[in-house]
Each structure stands twice: as C-alpha cells, then as structure tokens.
Amino acid sequence: MTSGINETGRTHAWLEQDDVIIDITAYQFDDIDEPIIVTTDRTWHEQSWRPMGGSLVASVDLYTEPGHRELALSDYAELRARALAILAVTG
C-alpha cells in the first residue's frame, strides 16, 4: 500500500504491485471520472500526492484466523485477474 498527502493536508492510499496502481477509492475526488482506477499511468498519483515517507507492506500472513489467509489469497487472485483483464483492454 502506498500513501500520499496533498497540498491541503488530505491523505490518500492506494495499492501498487508490479507497476500496476489499483485505487479503489478514487471516486471521492472531483478530478477523477472513474470510481476505481486500475492503471500503469502514474500521472495523477504523482501530480496530486506527495509520498508520506514510504510504503506500507500488506501481507496475507497478517491473517491468522483459520481460513482467512486462504480467503485473502483467493480475493487477491480474483482482483489481480480483473486488473490484468482491464489493463489488457485499456493499456
């Protein structure tokens, strides 16, 4: 997970993996038309957000309850497949 802060002090976080940005909360910003961003284009994130001192590492190993790790891996696989399909169409 990567996070940034803008000139007004507002913070925002998004996912990055293998040069792909997945931003599931982009809908909250007036200058974004899409509710969810899946892209390799870093323009908006780099122009709008100053890094907040590094990335947070998310890990399925944090899920310690029985079955939660498997569910997280399954959800990740589905999200990754959807993101790759979108990127294949949109570039």
N, CA, C and O atoms as CSV, one atom per row, in Angstrom:
chain,resi,resn,atom,element,x,y,z
A,1,MET,N,N,0.845,-1.167,0.000
A,1,MET,CA,C,0.000,0.000,0.000
A,1,MET,C,C,0.889,1.228,0.000
A,1,MET,O,O,1.880,1.294,0.728
A,2,THR,N,N,0.530,2.185,-0.811
A,2,THR,CA,C,1.260,3.440,-0.888
A,2,THR,C,C,0.317,4.550,-0.453
A,2,THR,O,O,-0.888,4.486,-0.701
A,3,SER,N,N,0.863,5.553,0.187
A,3,SER,CA,C,0.015,6.655,0.621
A,3,SER,C,C,0.679,7.983,0.313
A,3,SER,O,O,1.898,8.075,0.169
A,4,GLY,N,N,-0.161,9.014,0.215
A,4,GLY,CA,C,0.348,10.346,-0.063
A,4,GLY,C,C,-0.486,11.398,0.631
A,4,GLY,O,O,-1.557,11.116,1.170
A,5,ILE,N,N,0.022,12.610,0.609
A,5,ILE,CA,C,-0.666,13.753,1.195
A,5,ILE,C,C,-0.649,14.875,0.168
A,5,ILE,O,O,0.355,15.072,-0.517
A,6,ASN,N,N,-1.752,15.614,0.054
A,6,ASN,CA,C,-1.783,16.703,-0.926
A,6,ASN,C,C,-1.506,18.043,-0.255
A,6,ASN,O,O,-1.220,18.104,0.941
A,7,GLU,N,N,-1.595,19.115,-1.041
A,7,GLU,CA,C,-1.228,20.444,-0.535
A,7,GLU,C,C,-2.173,20.948,0.552
A,7,GLU,O,O,-1.821,21.865,1.294
A,8,THR,N,N,-3.366,20.364,0.658
A,8,THR,CA,C,-4.306,20.785,1.699
A,8,THR,C,C,-4.212,19.927,2.959
A,8,THR,O,O,-4.916,20.169,3.939
A,9,GLY,N,N,-3.333,18.921,2.923
A,9,GLY,CA,C,-3.166,18.040,4.070
A,9,GLY,C,C,-4.045,16.806,4.048
A,9,GLY,O,O,-4.042,16.020,4.996
A,10,ARG,N,N,-4.793,16.632,2.976
A,10,ARG,CA,C,-5.636,15.447,2.830
A,10,ARG,C,C,-4.767,14.252,2.467
A,10,ARG,O,O,-3.840,14.378,1.667
A,11,THR,N,N,-5.057,13.104,3.044
A,11,THR,CA,C,-4.278,11.902,2.756
A,11,THR,C,C,-5.090,10.941,1.889
A,11,THR,O,O,-6.317,11.010,1.824
A,12,HIS,N,N,-4.363,10.045,1.229
A,12,HIS,CA,C,-4.985,9.068,0.344
A,12,HIS,C,C,-4.065,7.857,0.256
A,12,HIS,O,O,-2.845,7.991,0.344
A,13,ALA,N,N,-4.647,6.683,0.083
A,13,ALA,CA,C,-3.859,5.455,-0.044
A,13,ALA,C,C,-4.363,4.640,-1.229
A,13,ALA,O,O,-5.540,4.693,-1.587
A,14,TRP,N,N,-3.446,3.884,-1.828
A,14,TRP,CA,C,-3.780,3.036,-2.967
A,14,TRP,C,C,-2.807,1.868,-2.989
A,14,TRP,O,O,-1.790,1.878,-2.295
A,15,LEU,N,N,-3.126,0.873,-3.783
A,15,LEU,CA,C,-2.282,-0.315,-3.910
A,15,LEU,C,C,-1.392,-0.201,-5.136
A,15,LEU,O,O,-1.803,0.325,-6.171
A,16,GLU,N,N,-0.181,-0.697,-5.009
A,16,GLU,CA,C,0.734,-0.795,-6.146
A,16,GLU,C,C,1.394,-2.159,-6.114
A,16,GLU,O,O,1.864,-2.618,-5.073
A,17,GLN,N,N,1.420,-2.798,-7.274
A,17,GLN,CA,C,2.088,-4.087,-7.401
A,17,GLN,C,C,2.563,-4.230,-8.834
A,17,GLN,O,O,1.778,-4.072,-9.769
A,18,ASP,N,N,3.832,-4.527,-9.012
A,18,ASP,CA,C,4.392,-4.748,-10.346
A,18,ASP,C,C,4.024,-3.620,-11.312
A,18,ASP,O,O,3.580,-3.888,-12.429
A,19,ASP,N,N,4.199,-2.384,-10.907
A,19,ASP,CA,C,3.921,-1.184,-11.708
A,19,ASP,C,C,2.440,-0.943,-11.997
A,19,ASP,O,O,2.107,-0.046,-12.772
A,20,VAL,N,N,1.559,-1.717,-11.396
A,20,VAL,CA,C,0.122,-1.520,-11.566
A,20,VAL,C,C,-0.418,-0.802,-10.333
A,20,VAL,O,O,-0.157,-1.206,-9.200
A,21,ILE,N,N,-1.175,0.267,-10.571
A,21,ILE,CA,C,-1.830,1.007,-9.498
A,21,ILE,C,C,-3.292,0.587,-9.467
A,21,ILE,O,O,-3.974,0.608,-10.492
A,22,ILE,N,N,-3.767,0.207,-8.290
A,22,ILE,CA,C,-5.174,-0.115,-8.084
A,22,ILE,C,C,-5.675,0.814,-6.987
A,22,ILE,O,O,-5.252,0.724,-5.834
A,23,ASP,N,N,-6.574,1.698,-7.361
A,23,ASP,CA,C,-7.083,2.705,-6.434
A,23,ASP,C,C,-8.594,2.537,-6.342
A,23,ASP,O,O,-9.332,2.969,-7.228
A,24,ILE,N,N,-9.050,1.902,-5.257
A,24,ILE,CA,C,-10.474,1.586,-5.125
A,24,ILE,C,C,-11.281,2.703,-4.474
A,24,ILE,O,O,-12.491,2.565,-4.293
A,25,THR,N,N,-10.626,3.807,-4.121
A,25,THR,CA,C,-11.352,4.923,-3.507
A,25,THR,C,C,-11.176,6.215,-4.294
A,25,THR,O,O,-11.340,7.303,-3.741
A,26,ALA,N,N,-10.848,6.110,-5.560
A,26,ALA,CA,C,-10.647,7.300,-6.396
A,26,ALA,C,C,-11.934,8.094,-6.586
A,26,ALA,O,O,-11.890,9.288,-6.880
A,27,TYR,N,N,-13.073,7.441,-6.422
A,27,TYR,CA,C,-14.368,8.093,-6.616
A,27,TYR,C,C,-14.579,9.321,-5.738
A,27,TYR,O,O,-15.421,10.164,-6.047
A,28,GLN,N,N,-13.828,9.430,-4.655
A,28,GLN,CA,C,-14.044,10.534,-3.719
A,28,GLN,C,C,-13.446,11.860,-4.183
A,28,GLN,O,O,-13.622,12.880,-3.516
A,29,PHE,N,N,-12.747,11.861,-5.304
A,29,PHE,CA,C,-12.079,13.070,-5.779
A,29,PHE,C,C,-12.773,13.622,-7.021
A,29,PHE,O,O,-13.081,12.884,-7.957
A,30,ASP,N,N,-13.014,14.931,-7.012
A,30,ASP,CA,C,-13.755,15.582,-8.093
A,30,ASP,C,C,-13.050,15.518,-9.444
A,30,ASP,O,O,-13.709,15.543,-10.483
A,31,ASP,N,N,-11.717,15.437,-9.445
A,31,ASP,CA,C,-10.986,15.451,-10.713
A,31,ASP,C,C,-10.802,14.064,-11.328
A,31,ASP,O,O,-10.075,13.914,-12.310
A,32,ILE,N,N,-11.449,13.059,-10.761
A,32,ILE,CA,C,-11.370,11.690,-11.275
A,32,ILE,C,C,-12.756,11.267,-11.755
A,32,ILE,O,O,-13.740,11.406,-11.028
A,33,ASP,N,N,-12.830,10.751,-12.980
A,33,ASP,CA,C,-14.104,10.326,-13.552
A,33,ASP,C,C,-14.462,8.880,-13.213
A,33,ASP,O,O,-15.640,8.535,-13.123
A,34,GLU,N,N,-13.446,8.037,-13.025
A,34,GLU,CA,C,-13.681,6.623,-12.773
A,34,GLU,C,C,-13.802,6.369,-11.271
A,34,GLU,O,O,-13.058,6.962,-10.489
A,35,PRO,N,N,-14.721,5.501,-10.854
A,35,PRO,CA,C,-14.827,5.189,-9.430
A,35,PRO,C,C,-13.649,4.367,-8.925
A,35,PRO,O,O,-13.267,4.469,-7.760
A,36,ILE,N,N,-13.078,3.555,-9.803
A,36,ILE,CA,C,-11.919,2.729,-9.461
A,36,ILE,C,C,-10.884,2.897,-10.561
A,36,ILE,O,O,-11.212,2.861,-11.747
A,37,ILE,N,N,-9.638,3.079,-10.161
A,37,ILE,CA,C,-8.546,3.227,-11.122
A,37,ILE,C,C,-7.710,1.952,-11.107
A,37,ILE,O,O,-7.261,1.508,-10.050
A,38,VAL,N,N,-7.506,1.374,-12.269
A,38,VAL,CA,C,-6.545,0.287,-12.464
A,38,VAL,C,C,-5.705,0.710,-13.649
A,38,VAL,O,O,-6.199,0.754,-14.775
A,39,THR,N,N,-4.438,1.022,-13.411
A,39,THR,CA,C,-3.620,1.614,-14.465
A,39,THR,C,C,-2.133,1.430,-14.190
A,39,THR,O,O,-1.720,1.100,-13.078
A,40,THR,N,N,-1.356,1.650,-15.219
A,40,THR,CA,C,0.097,1.764,-15.051
A,40,THR,C,C,0.527,3.219,-15.209
A,40,THR,O,O,1.709,3.539,-15.084
A,41,ASP,N,N,-0.427,4.089,-15.483
A,41,ASP,CA,C,-0.153,5.521,-15.637
A,41,ASP,C,C,-0.078,6.180,-14.254
A,41,ASP,O,O,-1.076,6.221,-13.535
A,42,ARG,N,N,1.079,6.684,-13.887
A,42,ARG,CA,C,1.309,7.249,-12.564
A,42,ARG,C,C,1.008,8.753,-12.493
A,42,ARG,O,O,1.175,9.360,-11.435
A,43,THR,N,N,0.574,9.351,-13.583
A,43,THR,CA,C,0.449,10.804,-13.673
A,43,THR,C,C,-0.365,11.406,-12.534
A,43,THR,O,O,0.141,12.273,-11.822
A,44,TRP,N,N,-1.593,10.981,-12.341
A,44,TRP,CA,C,-2.455,11.590,-11.327
A,44,TRP,C,C,-1.892,11.398,-9.927
A,44,TRP,O,O,-1.874,12.337,-9.132
A,45,HIS,N,N,-1.438,10.205,-9.622
A,45,HIS,CA,C,-0.929,9.939,-8.275
A,45,HIS,C,C,0.352,10.727,-7.991
A,45,HIS,O,O,0.558,11.193,-6.870
A,46,GLU,N,N,1.200,10.874,-8.988
A,46,GLU,CA,C,2.443,11.622,-8.772
A,46,GLU,C,C,2.206,13.127,-8.730
A,46,GLU,O,O,2.898,13.830,-7.994
A,47,GLN,N,N,1.243,13.641,-9.502
A,47,GLN,CA,C,0.971,15.080,-9.516
A,47,GLN,C,C,0.162,15.521,-8.302
A,47,GLN,O,O,0.340,16.639,-7.818
A,48,SER,N,N,-0.710,14.672,-7.810
A,48,SER,CA,C,-1.633,15.057,-6.751
A,48,SER,C,C,-1.150,14.739,-5.340
A,48,SER,O,O,-1.584,15.377,-4.381
A,49,TRP,N,N,-0.264,13.768,-5.204
A,49,TRP,CA,C,0.073,13.253,-3.880
A,49,TRP,C,C,1.575,13.202,-3.644
A,49,TRP,O,O,2.322,12.616,-4.427
A,50,ARG,N,N,2.004,13.823,-2.559
A,50,ARG,CA,C,3.401,13.761,-2.125
A,50,ARG,C,C,3.531,12.543,-1.211
A,50,ARG,O,O,2.727,12.376,-0.295
A,51,PRO,N,N,4.532,11.688,-1.446
A,51,PRO,CA,C,4.689,10.484,-0.622
A,51,PRO,C,C,4.767,10.820,0.863
A,51,PRO,O,O,5.310,11.852,1.259
A,52,MET,N,N,4.215,9.933,1.663
A,52,MET,CA,C,4.183,10.141,3.103
A,52,MET,C,C,5.293,9.373,3.818
A,52,MET,O,O,5.118,8.947,4.960
A,53,GLY,N,N,6.399,9.200,3.172
A,53,GLY,CA,C,7.528,8.575,3.854
A,53,GLY,C,C,7.642,7.084,3.683
A,53,GLY,O,O,8.195,6.405,4.549
A,54,GLY,N,N,7.136,6.558,2.596
A,54,GLY,CA,C,7.330,5.143,2.336
A,54,GLY,C,C,6.034,4.406,2.107
A,54,GLY,O,O,4.942,4.970,2.177
A,55,SER,N,N,6.188,3.145,1.835
A,55,SER,CA,C,5.045,2.289,1.571
A,55,SER,C,C,4.774,1.411,2.780
A,55,SER,O,O,5.682,1.063,3.534
A,56,LEU,N,N,3.527,1.066,2.946
A,56,LEU,CA,C,3.151,0.096,3.954
A,56,LEU,C,C,3.063,-1.253,3.261
A,56,LEU,O,O,2.534,-1.354,2.154
A,57,VAL,N,N,3.566,-2.261,3.891
A,57,VAL,CA,C,3.536,-3.581,3.296
A,57,VAL,C,C,2.336,-4.342,3.842
A,57,VAL,O,O,2.201,-4.539,5.050
A,58,ALA,N,N,1.481,-4.758,2.944
A,58,ALA,CA,C,0.351,-5.593,3.324
A,58,ALA,C,C,0.748,-7.040,3.092
A,58,ALA,O,O,1.430,-7.350,2.116
A,59,SER,N,N,0.332,-7.912,3.969
A,59,SER,CA,C,0.718,-9.310,3.851
A,59,SER,C,C,-0.428,-10.213,4.274
A,59,SER,O,O,-1.094,-9.959,5.277
A,60,VAL,N,N,-0.654,-11.267,3.501
A,60,VAL,CA,C,-1.674,-12.233,3.901
A,60,VAL,C,C,-1.262,-12.962,5.170
A,60,VAL,O,O,-2.099,-13.578,5.831
A,61,ASP,N,N,0.004,-12.900,5.514
A,61,ASP,CA,C,0.456,-13.541,6.744
A,61,ASP,C,C,-0.104,-12.854,7.986
A,61,ASP,O,O,-0.019,-13.406,9.083
A,62,LEU,N,N,-0.675,-11.661,7.832
A,62,LEU,CA,C,-1.305,-10.968,8.954
A,62,LEU,C,C,-2.646,-11.596,9.316
A,62,LEU,O,O,-3.162,-11.367,10.410
A,63,TYR,N,N,-3.209,-12.381,8.412
A,63,TYR,CA,C,-4.478,-13.053,8.672
A,63,TYR,C,C,-4.199,-14.364,9.394
A,63,TYR,O,O,-3.751,-15.334,8.782
A,64,THR,N,N,-4.462,-14.389,10.682
A,64,THR,CA,C,-4.102,-15.557,11.482
A,64,THR,C,C,-5.288,-16.450,11.821
A,64,THR,O,O,-5.095,-17.580,12.269
A,65,GLU,N,N,-6.499,-15.972,11.618
A,65,GLU,CA,C,-7.673,-16.792,11.908
A,65,GLU,C,C,-7.763,-17.925,10.887
A,65,GLU,O,O,-7.397,-17.740,9.727
A,66,PRO,N,N,-8.246,-19.091,11.306
A,66,PRO,CA,C,-8.357,-20.222,10.383
A,66,PRO,C,C,-9.175,-19.864,9.141
A,66,PRO,O,O,-10.290,-19.353,9.247
A,67,GLY,N,N,-8.617,-20.133,7.984
A,67,GLY,CA,C,-9.294,-19.899,6.723
A,67,GLY,C,C,-9.151,-18.498,6.158
A,67,GLY,O,O,-9.399,-18.296,4.969
A,68,HIS,N,N,-8.758,-17.524,6.968
A,68,HIS,CA,C,-8.672,-16.142,6.488
A,68,HIS,C,C,-7.560,-15.957,5.463
A,68,HIS,O,O,-7.732,-15.224,4.489
A,69,ARG,N,N,-6.425,-16.612,5.672
A,69,ARG,CA,C,-5.315,-16.487,4.719
A,69,ARG,C,C,-5.741,-16.992,3.342
A,69,ARG,O,O,-5.461,-16.360,2.323
A,70,GLU,N,N,-6.420,-18.136,3.326
A,70,GLU,CA,C,-6.872,-18.713,2.066
A,70,GLU,C,C,-7.886,-17.806,1.374
A,70,GLU,O,O,-7.846,-17.642,0.154
A,71,LEU,N,N,-8.795,-17.216,2.152
A,71,LEU,CA,C,-9.764,-16.282,1.578
A,71,LEU,C,C,-9.069,-15.049,1.013
A,71,LEU,O,O,-9.425,-14.572,-0.065
A,72,ALA,N,N,-8.084,-14.537,1.733
A,72,ALA,CA,C,-7.349,-13.362,1.259
A,72,ALA,C,C,-6.607,-13.682,-0.036
A,72,ALA,O,O,-6.605,-12.873,-0.963
A,73,LEU,N,N,-5.982,-14.850,-0.108
A,73,LEU,CA,C,-5.274,-15.245,-1.326
A,73,LEU,C,C,-6.243,-15.413,-2.496
A,73,LEU,O,O,-5.929,-15.042,-3.626
A,74,SER,N,N,-7.410,-15.967,-2.222
A,74,SER,CA,C,-8.421,-16.127,-3.261
A,74,SER,C,C,-8.911,-14.769,-3.754
A,74,SER,O,O,-9.037,-14.559,-4.961
A,75,ASP,N,N,-9.188,-13.849,-2.835
A,75,ASP,CA,C,-9.614,-12.499,-3.215
A,75,ASP,C,C,-8.526,-11.790,-4.012
A,75,ASP,O,O,-8.816,-11.110,-4.997
A,76,TYR,N,N,-7.268,-11.949,-3.583
A,76,TYR,CA,C,-6.157,-11.321,-4.304
A,76,TYR,C,C,-6.079,-11.859,-5.729
A,76,TYR,O,O,-5.904,-11.091,-6.676
A,77,ALA,N,N,-6.209,-13.163,-5.883
A,77,ALA,CA,C,-6.126,-13.765,-7.214
A,77,ALA,C,C,-7.235,-13.228,-8.120
A,77,ALA,O,O,-7.000,-12.944,-9.294
A,78,GLU,N,N,-8.445,-13.090,-7.569
A,78,GLU,CA,C,-9.551,-12.555,-8.373
A,78,GLU,C,C,-9.318,-11.090,-8.729
A,78,GLU,O,O,-9.528,-10.693,-9.875
A,79,LEU,N,N,-8.890,-10.286,-7.764
A,79,LEU,CA,C,-8.614,-8.873,-8.024
A,79,LEU,C,C,-7.501,-8.716,-9.049
A,79,LEU,O,O,-7.592,-7.870,-9.938
A,80,ARG,N,N,-6.452,-9.523,-8.933
A,80,ARG,CA,C,-5.335,-9.466,-9.878
A,80,ARG,C,C,-5.803,-9.821,-11.287
A,80,ARG,O,O,-5.435,-9.151,-12.252
A,81,ALA,N,N,-6.612,-10.874,-11.406
A,81,ALA,CA,C,-7.116,-11.284,-12.719
A,81,ALA,C,C,-7.970,-10.187,-13.345
A,81,ALA,O,O,-7.859,-9.915,-14.540
A,82,ARG,N,N,-8.823,-9.559,-12.537
A,82,ARG,CA,C,-9.654,-8.465,-13.055
A,82,ARG,C,C,-8.799,-7.279,-13.486
A,82,ARG,O,O,-9.043,-6.676,-14.531
A,83,ALA,N,N,-7.797,-6.948,-12.675
A,83,ALA,CA,C,-6.920,-5.820,-13.005
A,83,ALA,C,C,-6.166,-6.089,-14.297
A,83,ALA,O,O,-6.067,-5.206,-15.149
A,84,LEU,N,N,-5.636,-7.288,-14.456
A,84,LEU,CA,C,-4.905,-7.627,-15.677
A,84,LEU,C,C,-5.825,-7.606,-16.894
A,84,LEU,O,O,-5.406,-7.198,-17.978
A,85,ALA,N,N,-7.068,-8.041,-16.728
A,85,ALA,CA,C,-8.022,-8.005,-17.837
A,85,ALA,C,C,-8.323,-6.566,-18.240
A,85,ALA,O,O,-8.398,-6.258,-19.429
A,86,ILE,N,N,-8.496,-5.691,-17.266
A,86,ILE,CA,C,-8.748,-4.282,-17.565
A,86,ILE,C,C,-7.546,-3.672,-18.268
A,86,ILE,O,O,-7.704,-2.940,-19.245
A,87,LEU,N,N,-6.359,-3.963,-17.784
A,87,LEU,CA,C,-5.152,-3.415,-18.400
A,87,LEU,C,C,-4.955,-3.937,-19.817
A,87,LEU,O,O,-4.452,-3.213,-20.676
A,88,ALA,N,N,-5.341,-5.172,-20.068
A,88,ALA,CA,C,-5.206,-5.734,-21.414
A,88,ALA,C,C,-6.099,-4.991,-22.407
A,88,ALA,O,O,-5.752,-4.855,-23.580
A,89,VAL,N,N,-7.239,-4.517,-21.937
A,89,VAL,CA,C,-8.181,-3.800,-22.802
A,89,VAL,C,C,-7.810,-2.333,-22.936
A,89,VAL,O,O,-7.858,-1.777,-24.033
A,90,THR,N,N,-7.436,-1.696,-21.815
A,90,THR,CA,C,-7.210,-0.248,-21.814
A,90,THR,C,C,-5.768,0.149,-22.025
A,90,THR,O,O,-5.479,1.282,-22.412
A,91,GLY,N,N,-4.859,-0.779,-21.771
A,91,GLY,CA,C,-3.440,-0.451,-21.920
A,91,GLY,C,C,-2.962,0.266,-20.743
A,91,GLY,O,O,-1.788,0.630,-20.676
